[in-house]
Amino acid sequence: MSQQQPIIIIGAGMAGLACANWLHRAGRPVLVLDAADAVGGRVRTDITPEGFRLDRGFQILLTDYPEARRMFDYGALDLKKYQSGAVVQLPDGRETTLENPLQQPLAAFSALASPIGTLKDKLLIARLATELQGQAPETLLAQPAETTLAYLRRYGWSEQIITNFFRPFFGGVYLDRELSTASNFFQFVFQQFIKGDAAVPALGMQQLPEQIAARLPAGSIRLNTPVAAVLDAGRTVRLASGETLAAAATVVATDGPAAARLLGAEAATTANLAARPTTCTYFATPGAAPSHGHKLLHLNAQPEAFAHNVAFPAEVSAAVAPAGQGLISVSTHGAHSLTDDALTERLRPELAAWFGPAVAQWWHLRTYRIAQALPVYGPGQPVQQPLQVGDALFRCGDWVAYPSLNAALGTGRQVAELLLGK
Ligand SMILES: Cc1cc2nc3c(=O)[nH]c(=O)nc-3n(C[C@H](O)[C@H](O)[C@H](O)COP(=O)(O)OP(=O)(O)OC[C@H]3O[C@@H](n4cnc5c(N)ncnc54)[C@H](O)[C@@H]3O)c2cc1C
């Protein structure tokens, strides 16, 4: 492999930036190409003319992710934490607040005469927490899997707690309220919620990729540069502009469908090409959002709801809204056929039933539709697919592993290690 040419990395999302970071630290020249106008891929934050900072879809960093701990300077990110737990709106319209449900299930679920689940359910959460606590995350991810729903039932939880807690909580993490996502990933995420915090950088999620990008030398990231083809088994990259670039090796760090176009069906196994969509509708309020003084996520257990989870980002980080205004993020998981306006009008009565008549004063800021938010990860899919697909051709990203920032960062690091011969 030529040492003079840079290693070309296609995609400046978390996987591509992680790969570039580790290669650069080892002294290897890198060139990162991205079609978009900024780094981050699916981790982007827009600043509106009014001064709101809107993440493109509700997203959090779990601070105990092993790859995130390796990568980020948490202090410089000025991380702001959500409280552990959730306010859950139950199918019968009642609302209950769960604080620390995974760390302290007996205390958390005791407030109400158990509308969430039975005593056995709470004891089972405590048991699973103890079982998972000391295990290595890789060990959990390597477990044989079934669907999360089958796992929860086999573990002994009642339908009541599955409907009232697991479906809205983990369905929100997976963007999959059917809980068809693989159970090894459930165990991993459950452990991560026990051991770490759910946090966001004070200025929004895009600060994560920006922090990595800032470590790379000037000129090593080219934005607005879509790649059309990878040629010569990874030694040449042709841009959409027609320009060709020589590479010591090429790393395809795009999302799955783009990788399939660049690598061809042979090199891009099709396992994770299916993806789950989500829609995030932002509202602004005059004055603070109705968070009841909590920094908790609000989850909706009602099966017909469109407002699946509601967050108040400015209560967690004041910097994401102009002074004196509140920000509300409403996530609708899965596919739907509503226009943005129709969805907003569909959400309002649901939100009014939850947060009261003040909802009429909220104004719609923006709607983000993310068609390919998370790769589908079901039972039987390998926790990681091969990262090297040719002598000088590699791939990384969540789609070759499981749907998480941890997977994107981890596969990027591992490709760098393969290239460095570690
Ligand atoms: C709404 C939402 C919520 C999420 N919530 C969480 C969460 O709470 N916790 C968590 O851990 N994970 C979450 N995720 C998942 C996490 O964001 C992803 O796993 C991760 O960002 C994927 O990074 P990546 O680098 O693999 O891919 P991407 O971010 O998709 O990056 C791929 C890059 O490739 C570029 N590209 C594509 N084609 C080309 C081309 N031909 N030429 C040049 N460039 C190209 C794209 O522009 C993009 O920048 C969420 C994702 C979304 C969308």
The ligand as an SDF file (V2000), in Angstrom:
LIG
                    3D

 53 58  0  0  0  0  0  0  0  0999 V2000
  -33.0370   10.6940   14.9050 C   0  0  0  0  0  0  0  0  0  0  0  0
  -31.9080    9.7960   15.3250 C   0  0  0  0  0  0  0  0  0  0  0  0
  -31.7690    9.4720   16.6470 C   0  0  0  0  0  0  0  0  0  0  0  0
  -30.7140    8.6620   17.0560 C   0  0  0  0  0  0  0  0  0  0  0  0
  -30.5530    8.4210   18.3880 N   0  0  0  0  0  0  0  0  0  0  0  0
  -29.4490    7.7980   18.8110 C   0  0  0  0  0  0  0  0  0  0  0  0
  -29.1690    7.7240   20.1920 C   0  0  0  0  0  0  0  0  0  0  0  0
  -29.8980    8.2880   21.0150 O   0  0  0  0  0  0  0  0  0  0  0  0
  -28.0560    7.0530   20.5920 N   0  0  0  0  0  0  0  0  0  0  0  0
  -27.2280    6.4450   19.6910 C   0  0  0  0  0  0  0  0  0  0  0  0
  -26.2400    5.8300   20.0970 O   0  0  0  0  0  0  0  0  0  0  0  0
  -27.4490    6.5280   18.3640 N   0  0  0  0  0  0  0  0  0  0  0  0
  -28.5330    7.2050   17.9040 C   0  0  0  0  0  0  0  0  0  0  0  0
  -28.7560    7.3390   16.5640 N   0  0  0  0  0  0  0  0  0  0  0  0
  -27.8640    6.6370   15.6300 C   0  0  0  0  0  0  0  0  0  0  0  0
  -26.5610    7.3640   15.3470 C   0  0  0  0  0  0  0  0  0  0  0  0
  -26.8080    8.7080   15.0280 O   0  0  0  0  0  0  0  0  0  0  0  0
  -25.9030    6.6350   14.1540 C   0  0  0  0  0  0  0  0  0  0  0  0
  -25.6990    5.2900   14.5280 O   0  0  0  0  0  0  0  0  0  0  0  0
  -24.5780    7.2310   13.7470 C   0  0  0  0  0  0  0  0  0  0  0  0
  -24.5940    8.6210   13.6790 O   0  0  0  0  0  0  0  0  0  0  0  0
  -24.1890    6.6380   12.3940 C   0  0  0  0  0  0  0  0  0  0  0  0
  -22.9630    7.1840   11.9760 O   0  0  0  0  0  0  0  0  0  0  0  0
  -22.2760    6.6870   10.6390 P   0  0  0  0  0  0  0  0  0  0  0  0
  -21.0030    7.4090   10.5120 O   0  0  0  0  0  0  0  0  0  0  0  0
  -22.2640    5.1990   10.6270 O   0  0  0  0  0  0  0  0  0  0  0  0
  -23.2750    7.0910    9.4430 O   0  0  0  0  0  0  0  0  0  0  0  0
  -23.8360    8.5150    8.9790 P   0  0  0  0  0  0  0  0  0  0  0  0
  -24.0240    9.4180   10.1190 O   0  0  0  0  0  0  0  0  0  0  0  0
  -25.0350    8.2090    8.1430 O   0  0  0  0  0  0  0  0  0  0  0  0
  -22.6870    9.1320    8.0720 O   0  0  0  0  0  0  0  0  0  0  0  0
  -22.5150    8.7860    6.7270 C   0  0  0  0  0  0  0  0  0  0  0  0
  -21.9490    9.9840    5.9630 C   0  0  0  0  0  0  0  0  0  0  0  0
  -21.6830    9.5680    4.6200 O   0  0  0  0  0  0  0  0  0  0  0  0
  -21.9830   10.6520    3.7700 C   0  0  0  0  0  0  0  0  0  0  0  0
  -22.1910   10.1230    2.4100 N   0  0  0  0  0  0  0  0  0  0  0  0
  -23.1340    9.2360    1.9930 C   0  0  0  0  0  0  0  0  0  0  0  0
  -22.9690    8.9660    0.6870 N   0  0  0  0  0  0  0  0  0  0  0  0
  -21.8960    9.6790    0.2720 C   0  0  0  0  0  0  0  0  0  0  0  0
  -21.2100    9.8150   -0.9810 C   0  0  0  0  0  0  0  0  0  0  0  0
  -21.5870    9.1350   -2.0710 N   0  0  0  0  0  0  0  0  0  0  0  0
  -20.1610   10.6330   -1.0470 N   0  0  0  0  0  0  0  0  0  0  0  0
  -19.7150   11.3260    0.0350 C   0  0  0  0  0  0  0  0  0  0  0  0
  -20.3370   11.2410    1.2510 N   0  0  0  0  0  0  0  0  0  0  0  0
  -21.3930   10.4170    1.3500 C   0  0  0  0  0  0  0  0  0  0  0  0
  -23.2260   11.2830    4.3700 C   0  0  0  0  0  0  0  0  0  0  0  0
  -23.3760   12.6300    3.9290 O   0  0  0  0  0  0  0  0  0  0  0  0
  -22.9050   11.1710    5.8550 C   0  0  0  0  0  0  0  0  0  0  0  0
  -22.2750   12.3320    6.3540 O   0  0  0  0  0  0  0  0  0  0  0  0
  -29.7980    8.1350   16.1160 C   0  0  0  0  0  0  0  0  0  0  0  0
  -29.9380    8.4640   14.7630 C   0  0  0  0  0  0  0  0  0  0  0  0
  -30.9730    9.3150   14.3690 C   0  0  0  0  0  0  0  0  0  0  0  0
  -31.0580    9.7150   12.9360 C   0  0  0  0  0  0  0  0  0  0  0  0
  1  2  1  0
  2  3  1  0
  2 52  2  0
  3  4  2  0
  4  5  1  0
  4 50  1  0
  5  6  2  0
  6  7  1  0
  6 13  1  0
  7  8  2  0
  7  9  1  0
  9 10  1  0
 10 11  2  0
 10 12  1  0
 12 13  2  0
 13 14  1  0
 14 15  1  0
 14 50  1  0
 15 16  1  0
 16 17  1  0
 16 18  1  0
 18 19  1  0
 18 20  1  0
 20 21  1  0
 20 22  1  0
 22 23  1  0
 23 24  1  0
 24 25  2  0
 24 26  1  0
 24 27  1  0
 27 28  1  0
 28 29  2  0
 28 30  1  0
 28 31  1  0
 31 32  1  0
 32 33  1  0
 33 34  1  0
 33 48  1  0
 34 35  1  0
 35 36  1  0
 35 46  1  0
 36 37  1  0
 36 45  1  0
 37 38  2  0
 38 39  1  0
 39 40  1  0
 39 45  2  0
 40 41  1  0
 40 42  2  0
 42 43  1  0
 43 44  2  0
 44 45  1  0
 46 47  1  0
 46 48  1  0
 48 49  1  0
 50 51  2  0
 51 52  1  0
 52 53  1  0
M  END
$$$$
